[in-house]
């Protein structure tokens, strides 16, 4: 099994008792991903996304949040 280094970035309390945790994961091979963990009660969803996906996702979320405030 390959080794990975995990660094906590942020933990966010979300609506309805959910928790979102963001971590940087660097694999032994040098692959670097953003791990997004969403906890809903006892259920977990875990996504590992690359830099391009994280950039696009962040841009879309920021745009939505800014437009929702208008």
Backbone as XML, in Angstrom:
<?xml version="1.0"?>
<chain id="A" units="angstrom">
  <residue number="1" name="UNK">
    <atom name="N" x="0.848" y="-1.183" z="0.000"/>
    <atom name="CA" x="0.000" y="0.000" z="0.000"/>
    <atom name="C" x="0.887" y="1.239" z="0.000"/>
  </residue>
  <residue number="2" name="UNK">
    <atom name="N" x="0.548" y="2.210" z="-0.817"/>
    <atom name="CA" x="1.389" y="3.397" z="-0.913"/>
    <atom name="C" x="1.128" y="4.350" z="0.245"/>
  </residue>
  <residue number="3" name="UNK">
    <atom name="N" x="2.144" y="5.095" z="0.577"/>
    <atom name="CA" x="2.060" y="6.075" z="1.653"/>
    <atom name="C" x="1.486" y="7.379" z="1.131"/>
  </residue>
  <residue number="4" name="UNK">
    <atom name="N" x="0.821" y="8.098" z="2.012"/>
    <atom name="CA" x="0.330" y="9.422" z="1.666"/>
    <atom name="C" x="0.505" y="10.333" z="2.871"/>
  </residue>
  <residue number="5" name="UNK">
    <atom name="N" x="0.759" y="11.605" z="2.591"/>
    <atom name="CA" x="0.876" y="12.620" z="3.625"/>
    <atom name="C" x="-0.388" y="13.458" z="3.575"/>
  </residue>
  <residue number="6" name="UNK">
    <atom name="N" x="-1.039" y="13.608" z="4.721"/>
    <atom name="CA" x="-2.302" y="14.342" z="4.778"/>
    <atom name="C" x="-2.110" y="15.579" z="5.651"/>
  </residue>
  <residue number="7" name="UNK">
    <atom name="N" x="-2.551" y="16.739" z="5.118"/>
    <atom name="CA" x="-2.479" y="17.995" z="5.866"/>
    <atom name="C" x="-3.880" y="18.604" z="5.923"/>
  </residue>
  <residue number="8" name="UNK">
    <atom name="N" x="-4.366" y="18.816" z="7.131"/>
    <atom name="CA" x="-5.691" y="19.426" z="7.310"/>
    <atom name="C" x="-5.658" y="20.862" z="6.802"/>
  </residue>
  <residue number="9" name="UNK">
    <atom name="N" x="-6.695" y="21.253" z="6.077"/>
    <atom name="CA" x="-6.805" y="22.621" z="5.569"/>
    <atom name="C" x="-7.926" y="23.367" z="6.293"/>
  </residue>
  <residue number="10" name="UNK">
    <atom name="N" x="-9.114" y="22.773" z="6.309"/>
    <atom name="CA" x="-10.269" y="23.478" z="6.888"/>
    <atom name="C" x="-11.353" y="22.479" z="7.253"/>
  </residue>
  <residue number="11" name="UNK">
    <atom name="N" x="-12.103" y="22.825" z="8.274"/>
    <atom name="CA" x="-13.278" y="22.047" z="8.649"/>
    <atom name="C" x="-14.444" y="23.034" z="8.731"/>
  </residue>
  <residue number="12" name="UNK">
    <atom name="N" x="-15.516" y="22.735" z="8.019"/>
    <atom name="CA" x="-16.633" y="23.667" z="7.897"/>
    <atom name="C" x="-17.915" y="23.010" z="8.388"/>
  </residue>
  <residue number="13" name="UNK">
    <atom name="N" x="-18.600" y="23.676" z="9.306"/>
    <atom name="CA" x="-19.922" y="23.213" z="9.742"/>
    <atom name="C" x="-20.919" y="23.664" z="8.681"/>
  </residue>
  <residue number="14" name="UNK">
    <atom name="N" x="-21.640" y="22.731" z="8.098"/>
    <atom name="CA" x="-22.600" y="23.023" z="7.041"/>
    <atom name="C" x="-24.020" y="22.843" z="7.572"/>
  </residue>
  <residue number="15" name="UNK">
    <atom name="N" x="-25.014" y="23.340" z="6.834"/>
    <atom name="CA" x="-26.399" y="23.204" z="7.283"/>
    <atom name="C" x="-26.812" y="21.745" z="7.515"/>
  </residue>
  <residue number="16" name="UNK">
    <atom name="N" x="-27.830" y="21.592" z="8.346"/>
    <atom name="CA" x="-28.442" y="20.293" z="8.642"/>
    <atom name="C" x="-27.483" y="19.314" z="9.313"/>
  </residue>
  <residue number="17" name="UNK">
    <atom name="N" x="-26.555" y="19.832" z="10.117"/>
    <atom name="CA" x="-25.645" y="18.976" z="10.878"/>
    <atom name="C" x="-24.541" y="18.328" z="10.062"/>
  </residue>
  <residue number="18" name="UNK">
    <atom name="N" x="-24.341" y="18.771" z="8.851"/>
    <atom name="CA" x="-23.275" y="18.214" z="8.008"/>
    <atom name="C" x="-21.945" y="18.872" z="8.354"/>
  </residue>
  <residue number="19" name="UNK">
    <atom name="N" x="-20.870" y="18.165" z="8.047"/>
    <atom name="CA" x="-19.531" y="18.709" z="8.258"/>
    <atom name="C" x="-18.708" y="18.448" z="7.002"/>
  </residue>
  <residue number="20" name="UNK">
    <atom name="N" x="-18.031" y="19.495" z="6.513"/>
    <atom name="CA" x="-17.165" y="19.383" z="5.348"/>
    <atom name="C" x="-15.728" y="19.569" z="5.813"/>
  </residue>
  <residue number="21" name="UNK">
    <atom name="N" x="-14.882" y="18.604" z="5.490"/>
    <atom name="CA" x="-13.474" y="18.668" z="5.854"/>
    <atom name="C" x="-12.649" y="18.688" z="4.576"/>
  </residue>
  <residue number="22" name="UNK">
    <atom name="N" x="-11.699" y="19.616" z="4.497"/>
    <atom name="CA" x="-10.807" y="19.730" z="3.346"/>
    <atom name="C" x="-9.384" y="19.389" z="3.788"/>
  </residue>
  <residue number="23" name="UNK">
    <atom name="N" x="-8.723" y="18.528" z="3.021"/>
    <atom name="CA" x="-7.360" y="18.106" z="3.332"/>
    <atom name="C" x="-6.528" y="18.075" z="2.053"/>
  </residue>
  <residue number="24" name="UNK">
    <atom name="N" x="-5.249" y="18.409" z="2.191"/>
    <atom name="CA" x="-4.312" y="18.217" z="1.089"/>
    <atom name="C" x="-3.683" y="16.839" z="1.279"/>
  </residue>
  <residue number="25" name="UNK">
    <atom name="N" x="-3.707" y="16.039" z="0.228"/>
    <atom name="CA" x="-3.127" y="14.697" z="0.279"/>
    <atom name="C" x="-2.032" y="14.614" z="-0.776"/>
  </residue>
  <residue number="26" name="UNK">
    <atom name="N" x="-0.823" y="14.237" z="-0.339"/>
    <atom name="CA" x="0.287" y="14.037" z="-1.271"/>
    <atom name="C" x="0.673" y="12.562" z="-1.193"/>
  </residue>
  <residue number="27" name="UNK">
    <atom name="N" x="0.539" y="11.905" z="-2.327"/>
    <atom name="CA" x="0.860" y="10.477" z="-2.403"/>
    <atom name="C" x="2.363" y="10.287" z="-2.589"/>
  </residue>
  <residue number="28" name="UNK">
    <atom name="N" x="2.829" y="9.099" z="-2.277"/>
    <atom name="CA" x="4.242" y="8.754" z="-2.410"/>
    <atom name="C" x="4.757" y="9.046" z="-3.817"/>
  </residue>
  <residue number="29" name="UNK">
    <atom name="N" x="3.895" y="8.890" z="-4.807"/>
    <atom name="CA" x="4.270" y="9.122" z="-6.210"/>
    <atom name="C" x="4.441" y="10.607" z="-6.531"/>
  </residue>
  <residue number="30" name="UNK">
    <atom name="N" x="4.005" y="11.486" z="-5.609"/>
    <atom name="CA" x="4.062" y="12.925" z="-5.856"/>
    <atom name="C" x="2.714" y="13.507" z="-6.258"/>
  </residue>
  <residue number="31" name="UNK">
    <atom name="N" x="1.736" y="12.653" z="-6.536"/>
    <atom name="CA" x="0.396" y="13.117" z="-6.881"/>
    <atom name="C" x="-0.192" y="13.898" z="-5.708"/>
  </residue>
  <residue number="32" name="UNK">
    <atom name="N" x="-0.685" y="15.092" z="-5.984"/>
    <atom name="CA" x="-1.251" y="15.970" z="-4.963"/>
    <atom name="C" x="-2.716" y="16.207" z="-5.285"/>
  </residue>
  <residue number="33" name="UNK">
    <atom name="N" x="-3.590" y="15.951" z="-4.304"/>
    <atom name="CA" x="-5.024" y="16.137" z="-4.512"/>
    <atom name="C" x="-5.637" y="16.845" z="-3.308"/>
  </residue>
  <residue number="34" name="UNK">
    <atom name="N" x="-6.810" y="17.401" z="-3.536"/>
    <atom name="CA" x="-7.607" y="17.971" z="-2.457"/>
    <atom name="C" x="-8.649" y="16.928" z="-2.082"/>
  </residue>
  <residue number="35" name="UNK">
    <atom name="N" x="-8.638" y="16.507" z="-0.828"/>
    <atom name="CA" x="-9.628" y="15.528" z="-0.361"/>
    <atom name="C" x="-10.765" y="16.295" z="0.299"/>
  </residue>
  <residue number="36" name="UNK">
    <atom name="N" x="-11.965" y="16.064" z="-0.194"/>
    <atom name="CA" x="-13.176" y="16.681" z="0.342"/>
    <atom name="C" x="-13.975" y="15.575" z="1.023"/>
  </residue>
  <residue number="37" name="UNK">
    <atom name="N" x="-14.176" y="15.704" z="2.329"/>
    <atom name="CA" x="-14.985" y="14.740" z="3.079"/>
    <atom name="C" x="-16.262" y="15.445" z="3.518"/>
  </residue>
  <residue number="38" name="UNK">
    <atom name="N" x="-17.387" y="14.833" z="3.201"/>
    <atom name="CA" x="-18.671" y="15.373" z="3.639"/>
    <atom name="C" x="-19.299" y="14.346" z="4.561"/>
  </residue>
  <residue number="39" name="UNK">
    <atom name="N" x="-19.546" y="14.755" z="5.801"/>
    <atom name="CA" x="-20.172" y="13.846" z="6.766"/>
    <atom name="C" x="-21.620" y="14.259" z="6.943"/>
  </residue>
  <residue number="40" name="UNK">
    <atom name="N" x="-22.517" y="13.293" z="6.755"/>
    <atom name="CA" x="-23.951" y="13.490" z="6.964"/>
    <atom name="C" x="-24.401" y="12.412" z="7.935"/>
  </residue>
  <residue number="41" name="UNK">
    <atom name="N" x="-24.448" y="12.747" z="9.212"/>
    <atom name="CA" x="-24.775" y="11.736" z="10.219"/>
    <atom name="C" x="-23.676" y="10.695" z="10.276"/>
  </residue>
  <residue number="42" name="UNK">
    <atom name="N" x="-24.007" y="9.442" z="9.991"/>
    <atom name="CA" x="-23.002" y="8.378" z="10.004"/>
    <atom name="C" x="-22.455" y="8.082" z="8.609"/>
  </residue>
  <residue number="43" name="UNK">
    <atom name="N" x="-22.970" y="8.769" z="7.603"/>
    <atom name="CA" x="-22.546" y="8.534" z="6.223"/>
    <atom name="C" x="-21.459" y="9.520" z="5.813"/>
  </residue>
  <residue number="44" name="UNK">
    <atom name="N" x="-20.446" y="9.026" z="5.105"/>
    <atom name="CA" x="-19.361" y="9.855" z="4.598"/>
    <atom name="C" x="-19.316" y="9.775" z="3.082"/>
  </residue>
  <residue number="45" name="UNK">
    <atom name="N" x="-19.050" y="10.908" z="2.449"/>
    <atom name="CA" x="-18.723" y="10.960" z="1.032"/>
    <atom name="C" x="-17.323" y="11.542" z="0.945"/>
  </residue>
  <residue number="46" name="UNK">
    <atom name="N" x="-16.436" y="10.869" z="0.230"/>
    <atom name="CA" x="-15.050" y="11.320" z="0.111"/>
    <atom name="C" x="-14.714" y="11.465" z="-1.364"/>
  </residue>
  <residue number="47" name="UNK">
    <atom name="N" x="-14.238" y="12.666" z="-1.732"/>
    <atom name="CA" x="-13.825" y="12.933" z="-3.106"/>
    <atom name="C" x="-12.375" y="13.407" z="-3.099"/>
  </residue>
  <residue number="48" name="UNK">
    <atom name="N" x="-11.543" y="12.841" z="-3.949"/>
    <atom name="CA" x="-10.197" y="13.347" z="-4.171"/>
    <atom name="C" x="-10.203" y="14.031" z="-5.523"/>
  </residue>
  <residue number="49" name="UNK">
    <atom name="N" x="-9.900" y="15.333" z="-5.541"/>
    <atom name="CA" x="-9.942" y="16.087" z="-6.797"/>
    <atom name="C" x="-8.580" y="16.693" z="-7.103"/>
  </residue>
  <residue number="50" name="UNK">
    <atom name="N" x="-8.279" y="16.785" z="-8.398"/>
    <atom name="CA" x="-7.018" y="17.381" z="-8.828"/>
    <atom name="C" x="-7.119" y="18.908" z="-8.813"/>
  </residue>
  <residue number="51" name="UNK">
    <atom name="N" x="-6.006" y="19.557" z="-9.126"/>
    <atom name="CA" x="-5.961" y="21.029" z="-9.062"/>
    <atom name="C" x="-6.927" y="21.685" z="-10.044"/>
  </residue>
  <residue number="52" name="UNK">
    <atom name="N" x="-7.017" y="21.157" z="-11.263"/>
    <atom name="CA" x="-7.918" y="21.750" z="-12.259"/>
    <atom name="C" x="-9.376" y="21.647" z="-11.810"/>
  </residue>
  <residue number="53" name="UNK">
    <atom name="N" x="-9.753" y="20.487" z="-11.283"/>
    <atom name="CA" x="-11.119" y="20.306" z="-10.806"/>
    <atom name="C" x="-11.397" y="21.220" z="-9.619"/>
  </residue>
  <residue number="54" name="UNK">
    <atom name="N" x="-10.449" y="21.321" z="-8.683"/>
    <atom name="CA" x="-10.625" y="22.184" z="-7.513"/>
    <atom name="C" x="-10.768" y="23.645" z="-7.932"/>
  </residue>
  <residue number="55" name="UNK">
    <atom name="N" x="-9.979" y="24.062" z="-8.908"/>
    <atom name="CA" x="-10.060" y="25.443" z="-9.392"/>
    <atom name="C" x="-11.425" y="25.725" z="-10.005"/>
  </residue>
  <residue number="56" name="UNK">
    <atom name="N" x="-11.876" y="24.840" z="-10.862"/>
    <atom name="CA" x="-13.184" y="25.041" z="-11.513"/>
    <atom name="C" x="-14.311" y="25.017" z="-10.485"/>
  </residue>
  <residue number="57" name="UNK">
    <atom name="N" x="-14.267" y="24.040" z="-9.580"/>
    <atom name="CA" x="-15.283" y="23.898" z="-8.544"/>
    <atom name="C" x="-15.335" y="25.162" z="-7.679"/>
  </residue>
  <residue number="58" name="UNK">
    <atom name="N" x="-14.168" y="25.641" z="-7.249"/>
    <atom name="CA" x="-14.096" y="26.840" z="-6.425"/>
    <atom name="C" x="-14.637" y="28.068" z="-7.135"/>
  </residue>
  <residue number="59" name="UNK">
    <atom name="N" x="-14.324" y="28.197" z="-8.421"/>
    <atom name="CA" x="-14.804" y="29.327" z="-9.206"/>
    <atom name="C" x="-16.328" y="29.311" z="-9.309"/>
  </residue>
  <residue number="60" name="UNK">
    <atom name="N" x="-16.887" y="28.142" z="-9.605"/>
    <atom name="CA" x="-18.341" y="28.023" z="-9.736"/>
    <atom name="C" x="-19.021" y="28.305" z="-8.392"/>
  </residue>
  <residue number="61" name="UNK">
    <atom name="N" x="-18.475" y="27.782" z="-7.308"/>
    <atom name="CA" x="-19.076" y="28.012" z="-5.995"/>
    <atom name="C" x="-18.997" y="29.483" z="-5.598"/>
  </residue>
  <residue number="62" name="UNK">
    <atom name="N" x="-17.880" y="30.128" z="-5.855"/>
    <atom name="CA" x="-17.739" y="31.548" z="-5.526"/>
    <atom name="C" x="-18.695" y="32.397" z="-6.343"/>
  </residue>
  <residue number="63" name="UNK">
    <atom name="N" x="-18.815" y="32.079" z="-7.621"/>
    <atom name="CA" x="-19.730" y="32.818" z="-8.489"/>
    <atom name="C" x="-21.167" y="32.662" z="-7.993"/>
  </residue>
  <residue number="64" name="UNK">
    <atom name="N" x="-21.561" y="31.446" z="-7.656"/>
    <atom name="CA" x="-22.914" y="31.202" z="-7.166"/>
    <atom name="C" x="-23.162" y="31.984" z="-5.868"/>
  </residue>
  <residue number="65" name="UNK">
    <atom name="N" x="-22.207" y="31.929" z="-4.942"/>
    <atom name="CA" x="-22.375" y="32.605" z="-3.649"/>
    <atom name="C" x="-22.475" y="34.128" z="-3.842"/>
  </residue>
  <residue number="66" name="UNK">
    <atom name="N" x="-21.663" y="34.678" z="-4.711"/>
    <atom name="CA" x="-21.706" y="36.127" z="-4.959"/>
    <atom name="C" x="-23.016" y="36.537" z="-5.605"/>
  </residue>
  <residue number="67" name="UNK">
    <atom name="N" x="-23.499" y="35.747" z="-6.551"/>
    <atom name="CA" x="-24.760" y="36.065" z="-7.240"/>
    <atom name="C" x="-25.959" y="35.866" z="-6.310"/>
  </residue>
  <residue number="68" name="UNK">
    <atom name="N" x="-25.877" y="34.934" z="-5.386"/>
    <atom name="CA" x="-26.979" y="34.667" z="-4.468"/>
    <atom name="C" x="-27.175" y="35.840" z="-3.491"/>
  </residue>
  <residue number="69" name="UNK">
    <atom name="N" x="-26.135" y="36.616" z="-3.251"/>
    <atom name="CA" x="-26.202" y="37.746" z="-2.318"/>
    <atom name="C" x="-26.819" y="38.987" z="-2.941"/>
  </residue>
  <residue number="70" name="UNK">
    <atom name="N" x="-26.946" y="39.004" z="-4.240"/>
    <atom name="CA" x="-27.448" y="40.208" z="-4.933"/>
    <atom name="C" x="-28.950" y="40.325" z="-4.823"/>
  </residue>
</chain>
